Amino acid sequence: MQTLIEFIIGLVAAIAATALAQFGVDVNAARTAEREIRRMSDCPEPAAVVTLKTPTRDC
């Protein structure tokens, strides 16, 4: 009897996964952390002054 119940539960889970897959939901996909992307702007330099120094991120 327990085997029959486990079989029915597995069948319902497979049908649910198939139905969700029709809408693009993947229930078996491993969740990976998305990388955070930050766009950094360069520090503005005065147009009349040209200097050669190492760039810094402190504006």
Contact map, one row per residue, 1 for C-alpha under 8 A:
11111000000000000000000000000000000000000000000000000000000
11111100000000000000000000000000000000000000000000000000000
11111110000000000000000000000000000000000000000000000000000
11111111000000000000000000000000000000000000000000000000000
11111111100000000000000000000000000000000000000000000000000
01111111110000000000000000000000000000000000000000000000000
00111111111000000000000000000000000000000000000000000000000
00011111111100000000000000000000000000000000000000000000000
00001111111110000000000000000000000000000000000000000000000
00000111111111000000000000000000000000000000000000000000000
00000011111111100000000000000000000000000000000000000000000
00000001111111110000000000000000000000000000000000000000000
00000000111111111000000000000000000000000000000000000000000
00000000011111111100000000000000000000000000000000000000000
00000000001111111110000000000000000000000000000000000000000
00000000000111111111000000000000000000000000000000000000000
00000000000011111111100001100000000000000000000000000000000
00000000000001111111110000000000000000000000000000000000000
00000000000000111111111000000000000000000000000000000000000
00000000000000011111111111100000000000000000000000000000000
00000000000000001111111111000000000000000000000000000000000
00000000000000000111111110000000000000000000000000000000000
00000000000000000011111110000000000000000000000000000000000
00000000000000000001111111000000000000000000000000000000000
00000000000000000001111111100000000000000000000000000000000
00000000000000001001100111111000000000000000000000000000000
00000000000000001001000011111000000000000000000000000000000
00000000000000000000000001111100000000000000000000000000000
00000000000000000000000001111110000000000000000000000000000
00000000000000000000000000011111000000000000000000000000000
00000000000000000000000000001111100000000000000000000000000
00000000000000000000000000000111110000000000000000000000000
00000000000000000000000000000011111000000000000000000000000
00000000000000000000000000000001111100000000000000000000000
00000000000000000000000000000000111110000000000000000000000
00000000000000000000000000000000011111000000000000000000000
00000000000000000000000000000000001111100000000000000000000
00000000000000000000000000000000000111110000000000000000000
00000000000000000000000000000000000011111000000000000000000
00000000000000000000000000000000000001111100000000000000000
00000000000000000000000000000000000000111110000000000000000
00000000000000000000000000000000000000011111000000000000100
00000000000000000000000000000000000000001111100000000001111
00000000000000000000000000000000000000000111110000000000001
00000000000000000000000000000000000000000011111010000000000
00000000000000000000000000000000000000000001111111000000000
00000000000000000000000000000000000000000000111111000000000
00000000000000000000000000000000000000000000011111000000000
00000000000000000000000000000000000000000000111111100000000
00000000000000000000000000000000000000000000011111110000000
00000000000000000000000000000000000000000000000011111000000
00000000000000000000000000000000000000000000000001111100000
00000000000000000000000000000000000000000000000000111110000
00000000000000000000000000000000000000000000000000011111000
00000000000000000000000000000000000000000000000000001111100
00000000000000000000000000000000000000000010000000000111111
00000000000000000000000000000000000000000110000000000011111
00000000000000000000000000000000000000000010000000000001111
00000000000000000000000000000000000000000011000000000001111
